[in-house]
Structure formats: structure tokens, C-alpha cells
């Protein structure tokens, strides 16, 4: 049995690096979702589900091995990294339990799949690596699996490069590039590679870590032995990293690379110093040239070079990072010890929103886009110190504690940690980068002889194993798989089924499809696990879209009645869900905003005003909330309140076009449209033609102003003269009452 269990555990560990390849999109190779539309957030949720499945099997397999054979047991007191990691886990658990939203902190969501549950699996991964990999040969097997997975991911990445817009291959052979683009689509942009990670920043840190991992293996080759594999793969990862266009990671590579070269140069002198000096000169020349000639056609014709040359605290990305870091620090000062708990940054983003600086950013940031600020917010000073202790202990083990680790290995891993650290200043972690980080930490513990000495003692007897431990561990494994993998997987499938109306109506009548949708959403919410909140969000948004569907007149009366009943049932179901969940979300601005969107969408201004007033109270400067509250006021006939709030919102960020439109629209209903236009002009804003404002002028019988607006349209767009004149004639002919 021990032999079989060991193979199972090893099999799981060797498969984990290949998780990076899995995309849960429902394609023919997606065995979990074949024949479906895939999973919600297929690049995140699919990888995490498979990782959790593998590590849970591996962990409980290791538990049985450790019970039977004392050589598999770890002495945590002899493992500084395991102690540091354990302290970190305890602190984030306390932060999550006592944070703003413990449920969200512990479970996270499908978009991130982090939370305490995610970190618990990563901790289990580190423990199993430390216990199972005890020799250089065993680590060699893991390195081979890692490198094989890297090759596979690079194949997809280079397929994307051959099909990407704006690069030489697509310009020389556009028809061939189009085929590559279809087979290897880029998922988040036109030309920033993201491979099977689905995000260029995730692919960038993946490449950076592998550059150092490959250099680590290359440095371990026996003296005089020639190999082409490692330098070739290093070059391929370098090129791929360049074409991700991820500037923070590129800076991280420079810092980490110079850190490694500098350490080697100081110790080895001679040729190593020449290499370092040459690398510094080359970097200065290349980077200096890019910035010096940033406006040249050569730089501007390269999307990646142009992006790198645009680095500035005043560009949109730079300003957004600085603004978000500012509110993160302000939030930390309010809860400095244990923070707010994981996955609660959206509360902070909304409540501390800076309207004049953030109006043109994403609507709902859920991360600081800086790992260190993320931990400062999520777990306070204790959490950040505990996280940083992982780096500190790793470096101390390599450089201060006596060990037999080769110097070049220490230099290369130090460079990897430095590059990873710098990358994390600008982005945030994901499952695959975490896997590589904790693998390196486990390797450091092994090479420095601090994995944790094997505990002595005897293993349990066969009778005890068969009668007690095997059944207990088996039950725990099944329960864990059910709670932490199967239920979240079912929520994801139900959520996708609820969203998949186009697929449903191909096989069943519209009324039945709506019923299936409603049932799927409500089951997903009732399971109350990771993704249930996202199911609620999608349920409410889908209900609004369904409510606005126009049923064709030629539909038989009986079918039309069933459709209306199904739509009404979904609307009432959504209403009931809001009533049941409101108390739990009365400080969650994002969810309150979705509640308000639902009520506005079905024309219930009274209910919309109630929830949006609460949202506005929590986040008074969040413009999107103000916009929805203005709409609610207009629905309930509170036109003066709508106008006042719209004016305040516009004043908070006059450059925001949507704020200008909402202000103008509200002004129509209080008969102050001309005054509002003049005010916009005084603020330096143009007033383009807008069909919604025209419609509002017509509906409020302000025909003269409507005709004025139409005449202006003729002047700016003479091609519409005939249509405009016809409409003006129609307006003049219409009765005034």
C-alpha cells in the first residue's frame, strides 16, 4: 500500500506544474466541461479546481504515509521556513475571521480563488513538497516536470505571437498570421501575450520565474557538460516576457538579473565582473535609447517598446497605481493590526474613492495592484510582516546560516526572489506564480538542510491503520473534496448554465429556458460557497435583461402567457433574493449598486432609492452609485434631488463625460437644460449631441429646445439634414398636450 500511495502522491505533485496549461473553456480537451460553455473565469477557476483536487489527494496520501512510516514526518521546530509560513497562515486566518466579511475572506470568488481556502491549499502544497522531496534526485524529477510544462505553455505563447497584430510576422504573412490568431487567440488585448494564463501579467511573472529556474538548473550541470536546452529556453522565456508588455515584471527581471550577476561578480571577479559591466552598459544603452527616441517611428511601431517608453507617474496606469496605493495606506491607518480580511478591498475602493483621480479607472478594483499593500490592507502590519518574513527567512537560510548550497545557486535564487518582489510592487499574485514561489522556498529549505528533520518513532500498526486511521483519513478526504472542490465546481457549472440563455433557447421554448436559468442561479446561491455571490450578481443582472426582452407579437397566446409568467417569476425570485440578502450586504457598495441596478431596470424607483441611498451613504464620492441614485430619483419624480446630486457629481470630476451627460439629462426634468449647458461650457466641456437628452426634451414637451438641439446636429453633421428636418416637421405637427 505504501508503494502505491507514494506513487499517487508523486503523481499529483508531478501534475501540478501542468495546471498552468488548463483552460476550462469547454473545448474538446477540457474533460471536466466538455459539451458545455466551460467555466466562469475559465483561466482562474479551472486551474484552481484542478490544483485543489490534486493537492488534497496528495496531502491526505502523505498523511497516511506519515502515519505508517516515521520517515515521512516533519519536525516543524527544525524548519524555519515552515515556522514562518505557519505563523503567516495563523495571522491571515485571524484577519479573515475578524475582518469586514469573513465569508468572502475565507472563500474568495471565482475571479481570484484566493482567500484563506486558497492559501490553505498552497500551504498543504509546501508541506507535501517538504515531506516528500528529500533528495536531489527527487527534486530533479520535479524540475523536469516544471520545465516540460514551461515548454508546453511557451508553445501556446509563441502561437499567439505569430498571430498577434502589429508584429512583423502578421505584417509579412497576414493570412498565415490569421490562422495562428484563430488557433492561439490572445485573450485580453490584441498583442500582449498571455498564453494559457489568460492575463499578460500572469504570463510575465511565469516567464520571469522560469528564466531563473532554468538558470538554476543550468548552473547545476557538471563542469564542461554542454547543453543547449537551458539557454534556449531562457531565451524563449525572455522573448515571451518582452512581448507580454508587462513593464513591472520587465523591471523586476532587470533588478533580479543584475542582483544575480552582481553577487557572482563580487565573489568570482575576473570574467564575471566583465559580464556584469557589459550587461549594465547594454541595459543603459538600450533603455536609454528607448526613452530618448520614444517618439520615433521605430519605437512607436512596436506596441511593447511604445508601452515601455510610456512609463511615467502621469500616465493612466501610473496615476491609477498611485491613487490606489494612497487609499490603501489610508485604509491601513484605520485598521493597522489585522486589517480588513482578504478580498475586502472593494469596500475600501468604494468608500475611499477619489472621484477627481479615479473616474476613468475600472469600476470596481478588488486589489491594490501591489502585493505588499494588499497584505497591509488584508491582514494589517502583522500580515505584511509575516509575509515579508518568508523572503527574509529564505535569504537568511541561504546567506547567513551555514549550508552546503552552491554559491551560484544562492545568487540565482536571490535574483529570482528580487525579481518576484519587484513584480509584486506593481501587480498581484495568482495561483501559478504562488506555486512557483513556494516551490522555490521548499527547494531553499532542502538545499540549506532545513526542511525539517525527520521525526523518530514507529509507525502505526497495520491493525490500527486499517481499523482506525484509513477510514478516518478517507472520510476526511471525501468530505474535503466535497466541500472545497465539488460544491464550488457545481456552483460554477450552475452559474454558467444560468448565463447560457442562447444555448438554452436552441433546445427548449423561451419560457422553459428562463425557468432553467432561474433554477440554476438559485441553486448556485443556495450552495453558499465560493462563487455564490457572483451567482447572485449575475442573477440580478440577468433578470433585468430578461425583463426587457420583447416577446414577438406572432407568438401564440399560450406561449406568450408562459413566457410572461416565467419572466415575472424570475423578477420576483430576484426581489426575494435581495430581501433575504440585504442585511448581509448593507455595507457592500458593489452589491448595493447591483441591487439598485436591478430595481432601476424594472422601473421600481422606490426600492432603488432605498438601497442606493445606503450605498451613497457608505461611498458618497463613488460616481457610479450617484448615477444610479439620480436615475432612481427621476423614476420617483424627485427631479430636484436628481439635479442637485447630478450637479455635485459633475463638479467632482468635470472631465468625466458620463457625469456631464447625467447632469444634462437631470437638468431637462427641472427645466434648466440651457443653464446646465452654459455651466458645462464654463468648465471647458463640450456638449455633443445625445439622443437620450433629445428624447428627454421631447418627453417633457420642451419642443423648442429639442428643435434647437436638432438644428445644431445639422450644423455639425450635415449628412443627417434630411432625417433631422423630417423629425422637426413631425415634432411641430404633434399636438402640444
Beta strands, then each sheet from edge to edge (+ up, - down):
end
